[in-house]
Amino acid sequence: MVLSFRSVLFVVLLTSSAPALAQSLASQSLFYPFVLLLLLVLLLASWVVLLKKRLAEQKPLPDKSDVRDLSFLSLHDETSGLPNKLYLQQQFELWCRSHPNQKASLLLLKIQNFERVNQALGHQNANLVLVQIAQRINTAVQQDQELLILEPQGKQSGKVAHLGGVDFVLWVDASTRQHAAEQIARRLEHNVPEPLLIHGCAVEYQLQSGIAHYPLHGELLSDLIERAHLAMQNRQITQSSTVVFHPDLISYNNDKLGLMAELRSAISQQQLKLHIQPQIALSSRQVVAGEVLVRWHHPRRGLLGPAEFLELAEQMGVIYPLTQWVLEKAIMTLAELAQQEILCKIAVNISSKDLLQDELVDSLELLLKRHKVQASQLVLELKESALVAEPEKAMRMLKHLAQLGVELALDDFGTGFSSLAYLRELPISQVKVDCSFIFDLHRSDTHTAITGAIIDMAKNMNFMVVAEGIEQAEVEQKLVAMGCARGQGFLYAKPFALDAFPAWVKQWSYSKATY
């Protein structure tokens, strides 16, 4: 029984008046029993107050096993049981303090297309797959002495950190082997992804990796992880074999990377469309060729012109699949023109990355044979800058294309910086004068003089000259006087759908080229 505050107060008051009470009871026989009872009550009250105070102040001590569980959960991923990002951060800081001025690499591994496993097997079974993959990765790197041991685990040390989701990280000491991380990454990508059996169902998966070097690419763990991610994203988009981060990738923000990722699927989803702009022989006013131009009908961004994605696609190495698609469409159109007895060439732009593809000539030859098109009907246009990166290989490829019978044209002639001696060696037959020289030809004597000099120089090297950007009849007349052979521009037609080109050629011929 616990005494209330009021009861204790009553006992205290009673105690304070004890002398008077004792005097009044001294003559009575109950005096001594009463005093004894009073002392007992006081002792009991004091004991109760003290006990109540101790109970209020006392806090339950956690069980040792509970403390261990909380510490483990805070430093490990709840699904895989591997060290998490917080654990990795602690070990990273310890390593940096104990290894000053030493090089290392952060190797990021990602399970590809894991959302398909989730959709097919459900979240619970997908977690079982994730745990098995995590164990496989950790087992596969036990013999790699360069890897930082995050925690000893008996026979098998923990060398893999789980960042969450499907991302894993290994910390590689690069002091003895400079490319240790790259070698480990290739081995893991090749050896680890074997099918897993879950409830009798074989689950296939792939690993993709990205690498950032310490301290070259960053001194903070967060920066290294981000840059390894960029390297991996760039590799996915460009299908490159390079797994290491490069500073140039910083300029490719997530928006650009996302756009390039969408470009790969845009072809199969029929989002890309080809337009064509005719080329006219200035002397006879006959349609002799047409240049194809690609447009992207993006589902969210709307219509994108070539300037909005082609240069970026070339920089990131995504251009070649697009060029292959354009070439096939152009050759199919040439086959249709031949069936309708229309003699007309089609020009396709190719980039420096296209020109360096070893299979370009073979794939082009196959397309021409498949559609029964003469190689001479196809014109490949390339900029002078496409020859700068690897001039020897570019020259070899151009010679192979010329041997195939394809006509080669140098685009934006007059804006490059190559020597005339080098240009003379190129197996090209025509040059296109950049529209920046043509647009104000009828208004500027300077432009007239420069354009005349460019045309004279091209003719002296036996190149046929095509002028771009003709919009006025006065410009056309000046070009004819200068000896320009062909023209292209709004004066004749704006770019229109490639499918309509055969009909347009017929209509132009029937109208006798009057305007």
C-alpha positions in Angstrom: 0.0 0.0 0.0 1.4 3.4 -1.0 0.7 6.4 1.3 -0.6 9.6 -0.3 1.0 13.0 0.2 -1.9 14.0 2.4 -1.3 11.0 4.7 2.4 11.7 5.0 1.6 15.4 5.8 -0.8 14.3 8.6 1.9 12.1 10.1 4.4 15.0 10.0 1.9 17.4 11.7 1.2 14.8 14.2 4.9 14.4 14.9 5.4 18.1 15.4 2.7 18.2 18.1 4.1 15.0 19.8 5.4 16.8 23.0 2.1 18.3 23.8 0.3 15.1 23.1 2.9 13.1 25.2 2.3 15.4 28.2 -1.4 15.0 27.9 -1.0 11.2 27.7 1.8 10.9 30.3 -0.6 10.1 33.0 -2.3 7.5 31.0 -1.4 3.9 30.5 -1.5 4.2 26.6 1.5 6.5 26.3 4.2 4.0 25.5 2.2 1.9 23.0 1.2 5.1 21.2 4.8 6.3 20.9 5.9 2.9 19.5 3.0 2.9 16.9 3.9 6.5 15.9 7.6 5.5 15.3 6.5 2.6 13.1 4.3 4.8 11.0 7.1 7.3 10.5 9.5 4.6 9.5 7.0 3.1 7.1 6.2 6.5 5.5 9.9 7.3 5.0 10.5 3.9 3.4 7.6 4.4 1.0 8.7 7.8 0.0 12.3 6.6 -0.6 11.1 3.6 -2.6 8.8 5.7 -4.8 11.7 8.1 -5.5 14.0 5.3 -6.5 11.4 3.8 -8.8 10.8 7.1 -10.5 14.5 7.7 -11.2 15.4 4.1 -12.2 15.7 3.5 -16.0 15.6 0.0 -17.5 19.0 -1.1 -18.8 19.0 -2.5 -22.4 19.8 -6.1 -23.0 23.3 -6.7 -24.5 21.8 -8.6 -27.4 19.4 -5.7 -28.2 22.3 -3.3 -28.3 24.1 -5.6 -30.8 21.0 -5.9 -32.9 20.5 -2.1 -33.1 24.2 -1.6 -34.0 24.1 -4.3 -36.7 20.9 -2.9 -38.3 22.2 0.6 -38.4 25.4 -0.5 -40.3 24.0 -3.2 -42.6 21.4 -3.5 -45.4 18.3 -5.1 -44.1 17.8 -7.3 -47.2 21.3 -8.6 -48.0 22.9 -8.3 -44.6 26.0 -6.7 -46.2 27.6 -3.5 -44.9 25.6 -0.4 -45.9 26.6 3.0 -47.1 27.1 4.3 -43.5 29.5 1.4 -42.8 31.3 2.0 -46.0 31.6 5.7 -45.2 33.2 4.9 -41.8 35.7 2.4 -43.4 36.4 4.9 -46.2 37.4 7.6 -43.7 39.5 5.2 -41.7 41.3 4.1 -44.9 42.0 7.6 -46.1 43.5 8.6 -42.7 45.7 5.5 -42.6 46.7 5.6 -46.3 47.7 9.2 -47.1 48.6 10.0 -50.7 47.7 6.5 -51.8 45.6 5.7 -54.9 42.4 3.6 -54.9 39.3 2.9 -57.0 35.7 2.8 -56.2 34.0 0.0 -58.2 30.3 0.3 -58.5 28.2 -2.8 -59.6 24.6 -2.7 -60.6 22.2 -5.5 -61.4 20.6 -4.8 -64.7 16.8 -4.9 -65.4 16.1 -6.2 -61.9 12.6 -4.6 -62.1 11.7 -7.5 -64.5 12.5 -10.0 -61.7 10.2 -8.0 -59.4 7.4 -8.1 -61.9 7.8 -11.8 -62.7 8.4 -13.2 -59.2 7.0 -10.6 -56.8 8.9 -8.5 -54.2 9.5 -11.3 -51.7 11.0 -13.8 -54.2 13.0 -10.9 -55.9 14.6 -10.2 -52.5 15.7 -13.9 -52.3 17.3 -13.4 -55.8 19.0 -10.2 -54.6 20.5 -11.9 -51.5 21.9 -14.8 -53.6 23.4 -12.3 -56.1 25.0 -10.3 -53.3 26.5 -13.5 -51.8 27.8 -14.5 -55.2 29.6 -11.2 -55.6 31.1 -11.4 -52.2 32.2 -15.0 -52.7 33.8 -14.1 -56.1 36.1 -11.5 -54.7 37.4 -13.4 -51.7 40.8 -14.0 -53.4 41.3 -10.4 -54.5 43.9 -9.0 -52.1 43.5 -5.4 -53.3 39.9 -5.2 -51.9 39.3 -3.5 -48.6 37.9 -5.9 -46.0 34.9 -4.1 -44.5 34.3 -6.7 -41.8 35.8 -10.2 -41.0 33.2 -12.9 -41.1 35.0 -16.1 -40.3 35.9 -18.1 -43.3 34.5 -15.4 -45.7 35.3 -11.7 -45.2 32.8 -9.0 -46.1 34.3 -7.1 -49.0 31.1 -5.8 -50.6 29.0 -2.9 -49.5 25.3 -2.7 -50.4 24.1 0.8 -51.1 20.5 -0.2 -51.3 18.4 -1.3 -54.2 20.6 -3.1 -56.7 23.8 -1.1 -56.2 26.9 -2.6 -54.7 30.4 -1.1 -54.0 33.9 -2.5 -53.6 36.9 -0.4 -52.5 40.0 -1.4 -54.5 43.6 -0.5 -53.4 45.4 0.6 -56.6 48.8 1.1 -55.2 50.3 -2.1 -56.6 48.0 -2.7 -59.7 46.9 0.5 -61.4 44.0 -1.2 -63.4 43.0 -3.7 -60.7 39.5 -2.3 -60.5 38.9 -2.7 -64.2 40.2 -6.3 -64.2 38.0 -7.2 -61.2 35.0 -5.5 -62.9 35.4 -7.5 -66.1 35.8 -10.8 -64.2 32.7 -10.1 -62.1 30.6 -9.1 -65.1 31.6 -12.3 -66.9 31.6 -14.9 -64.2 28.9 -13.9 -61.6 25.8 -13.7 -63.8 24.8 -17.3 -64.0 21.0 -18.2 -63.9 19.5 -18.6 -60.4 16.8 -21.1 -59.6 13.9 -19.8 -57.6 11.0 -22.1 -57.1 12.0 -24.0 -60.2 12.2 -20.8 -62.3 15.6 -19.9 -63.9 16.3 -16.2 -63.3 18.8 -14.5 -65.6 20.5 -11.2 -64.9 23.5 -9.1 -65.8 25.9 -6.9 -63.9 27.1 -3.5 -65.1 30.0 -1.6 -63.6 31.4 1.9 -63.3 34.7 3.0 -61.8 35.9 6.3 -60.2 39.5 6.7 -59.1 40.6 8.2 -55.8 41.8 11.0 -55.4 41.9 11.7 -59.2 38.1 11.8 -59.6 37.2 13.0 -56.1 38.1 12.8 -52.4 34.6 12.4 -51.0 32.8 9.1 -51.0 29.6 10.7 -52.3 31.5 12.3 -55.3 33.2 9.0 -56.2 29.8 7.1 -56.1 28.2 9.7 -58.3 31.0 9.7 -60.8 31.1 5.9 -61.0 27.3 6.1 -61.7 28.0 8.5 -64.5 30.6 6.2 -66.0 28.2 3.3 -65.8 25.3 5.3 -67.4 27.6 6.5 -70.2 28.6 2.9 -70.8 25.0 1.8 -71.0 24.0 4.5 -73.4 27.0 4.3 -75.7 27.5 0.6 -75.3 31.2 1.4 -74.8 33.7 -1.0 -73.2 35.1 1.9 -71.1 34.1 1.5 -67.4 36.1 4.4 -65.9 34.8 7.9 -65.3 36.1 10.8 -67.4 35.7 14.4 -66.5 33.9 15.2 -69.8 31.0 13.2 -68.5 30.2 15.9 -65.9 28.9 18.1 -68.7 26.4 15.4 -69.6 23.8 16.0 -67.0 21.0 13.5 -66.3 18.7 15.2 -68.8 21.2 14.7 -71.7 22.0 11.1 -70.5 18.3 10.4 -70.4 17.7 11.8 -73.8 20.5 9.6 -75.3 19.0 6.5 -73.5 15.7 7.3 -75.1 17.3 7.7 -78.5 18.1 4.0 -78.7 14.5 3.0 -78.2 13.2 5.8 -80.4 14.0 3.8 -83.6 12.1 0.7 -82.6 9.2 2.8 -81.4 9.1 4.7 -84.8 9.6 8.1 -83.2 12.2 9.0 -85.8 11.2 10.4 -89.2 13.2 11.2 -92.3 12.8 14.3 -94.3 14.6 15.2 -97.6 15.6 18.3 -99.3 16.2 18.2 -103.1 19.4 19.2 -104.9 18.9 20.8 -108.3 21.4 20.9 -111.3 21.6 24.7 -111.8 22.3 24.5 -115.5 19.5 22.0 -116.5 17.2 22.6 -113.4 16.7 18.9 -113.1 16.4 17.1 -109.7 19.7 15.2 -109.4 19.8 14.3 -105.7 18.3 14.8 -102.3 19.8 15.1 -98.8 18.0 13.2 -96.0 17.5 14.9 -92.7 16.3 13.2 -89.5 13.6 14.5 -87.1 12.6 13.1 -83.7 9.0 13.2 -82.7 9.7 12.9 -79.0 6.6 11.9 -76.9 7.2 14.6 -74.3 9.6 17.1 -75.9 7.8 17.4 -79.2 9.5 17.7 -82.5 13.3 17.8 -82.2 15.5 18.9 -85.1 18.9 17.4 -85.9 20.8 20.2 -84.0 19.1 19.2 -80.8 20.3 15.6 -80.5 22.7 14.6 -83.4 25.8 16.3 -82.1 25.3 15.0 -78.6 24.6 11.5 -80.0 27.9 11.7 -81.9 29.8 12.9 -78.8 28.5 10.0 -76.8 28.9 7.3 -79.4 25.1 6.7 -79.9 25.2 7.9 -83.5 26.1 4.6 -85.3 22.8 2.7 -84.8 20.9 5.8 -85.9 23.1 6.1 -89.0 22.5 2.5 -89.9 18.7 3.0 -89.7 19.0 6.2 -91.9 21.1 4.4 -94.5 18.6 1.5 -94.8 15.7 3.9 -95.2 17.6 5.9 -97.8 18.6 2.8 -99.8 15.0 1.5 -99.7 13.9 4.9 -101.2 16.6 4.5 -103.9 15.1 1.1 -104.7 11.6 2.7 -105.0 13.0 5.4 -107.3 14.6 2.8 -109.5 11.3 0.9 -109.8 9.7 4.1 -111.0 12.6 4.8 -113.4 13.6 7.9 -111.6 17.3 8.5 -111.8 18.2 10.4 -108.7 20.8 10.1 -105.9 20.3 10.3 -102.1 22.8 11.8 -99.8 23.2 10.7 -96.1 25.4 12.4 -93.5 27.9 10.3 -91.6 29.9 11.3 -88.6 33.4 10.7 -87.5 32.2 7.9 -85.2 30.5 6.2 -88.1 33.6 6.5 -90.3 35.6 4.6 -87.6 33.3 1.6 -87.5 35.1 -1.3 -89.0 31.8 -3.0 -90.2 30.5 0.1 -92.0 31.6 -1.0 -95.4 30.4 -4.6 -95.1 27.0 -3.6 -93.7 26.6 -1.0 -96.4 27.5 -3.5 -99.1 24.9 -5.9 -97.6 22.2 -3.3 -97.6 22.9 -2.4 -101.3 22.7 -6.0 -102.4 19.6 -6.7 -100.4 17.7 -3.9 -102.0 19.4 -4.2 -105.4 20.6 -0.7 -105.5 23.7 0.6 -107.3 26.3 2.0 -104.9 26.8 5.0 -107.2 23.3 6.2 -106.4 24.3 6.7 -102.7 26.2 9.8 -101.6 27.8 9.9 -98.2 28.5 13.4 -96.8 31.0 14.0 -94.1 32.4 17.1 -92.4 36.1 17.9 -92.5 36.2 17.5 -88.7 35.4 13.8 -89.1 38.8 13.3 -90.6 40.8 14.9 -87.8 40.4 12.3 -84.9 42.1 9.4 -86.6 43.1 10.6 -90.1 44.9 7.4 -91.2 42.0 5.1 -90.4 39.5 7.6 -91.8 41.5 7.7 -95.1 41.4 3.9 -95.3 37.7 3.8 -94.7 37.1 6.4 -97.3 39.1 4.5 -99.9 37.1 1.3 -99.1 33.9 3.2 -99.5 35.1 4.6 -102.8 36.1 1.2 -104.0 32.5 0.0 -103.2 31.3 2.7 -105.6 29.7 5.1 -103.2 30.1 8.8 -104.0 31.7 10.8 -101.3 31.1 14.5 -100.5 32.8 16.9 -98.2 30.2 19.0 -96.2 30.7 22.6 -95.0 33.6 23.1 -97.4 35.5 26.3 -96.6 35.0 26.2 -92.8 37.7 23.6 -92.1 41.4 23.9 -91.6 42.9 20.9 -93.3 45.7 21.5 -95.8 44.9 21.5 -99.5 47.5 18.7 -100.0 45.5 16.5 -97.6 42.2 17.4 -99.3 43.7 16.3 -102.6 44.3 12.9 -101.3 40.7 12.3 -100.2 38.7 10.1 -102.6 35.8 12.6 -102.7 34.0 13.8 -105.8 32.0 16.8 -104.6 32.1 19.5 -102.0 29.2 21.4 -100.4 29.8 25.1 -99.8 28.4 26.1 -96.3 25.2 28.1 -96.3 26.9 30.8 -94.2 28.7 31.9 -97.4 25.6 31.6 -99.6 22.8 33.3 -97.6 23.9 36.9 -98.1 25.7 36.4 -101.4 23.5 38.9 -103.2 23.9 41.6 -100.6 27.7 41.4 -99.8 30.6 41.8 -102.1 32.8 40.2 -99.4 30.6 37.1 -99.4 30.7 37.1 -103.2 34.5 37.2 -103.3 34.9 34.5 -100.6 32.3 32.2 -102.2 33.9 32.7 -105.7 37.3 31.8 -104.3 36.0 28.7 -102.6 34.3 27.6 -105.8 37.4 28.2 -107.9 39.5 26.3 -105.4 37.1 23.3 -105.5 37.0 23.3 -109.3 40.8 23.4 -109.5 40.9 20.2 -107.4 38.2 18.6 -109.7 35.5 18.7 -107.1 31.9 19.3 -108.2 30.4 22.1 -106.1 27.0 22.0 -104.4 25.8 25.3 -102.7 23.5 25.0 -99.7 21.0 27.6 -98.4 19.8 29.1 -101.7 16.7 31.1 -101.0 16.7 33.9 -103.7 16.8 33.8 -107.5 19.6 36.4 -107.5 21.8 34.1 -105.4 21.2 31.3 -107.8 22.1 33.5 -110.8 25.4 34.5 -109.1 26.3 30.9 -108.4 25.6 29.9 -112.0 28.0 32.7 -113.1 30.6 31.4 -110.7 30.4 27.9 -112.1 28.6 26.2 -109.2 27.0 22.9 -110.4 24.2 22.2 -108.0 22.0 24.1 -105.5 20.0 23.2 -102.5 17.7 25.5 -100.4 14.2 26.9 -99.8 14.2 28.4 -103.3 13.4 24.9 -104.6 11.8 23.2 -101.6 11.9 23.1 -97.8 12.6 19.6 -96.3 9.6 17.3 -96.6 8.8 13.7 -95.7 11.1 11.2 -97.5 8.1 9.0 -98.5 6.9 11.9 -100.7 10.2 12.3 -102.6 9.3 10.1 -105.7 6.1 12.0 -106.2 7.8 15.3 -105.7 10.5 14.5 -108.3 7.8 13.6 -110.9 5.8 16.8 -110.1 8.9 18.9 -110.5 9.7 17.4 -113.9 6.1 17.8 -115.1 6.1 21.5 -114.1 9.3 22.0 -116.1 10.9 23.6 -113.1 9.2 26.9 -113.3 8.6 29.1 -110.3 
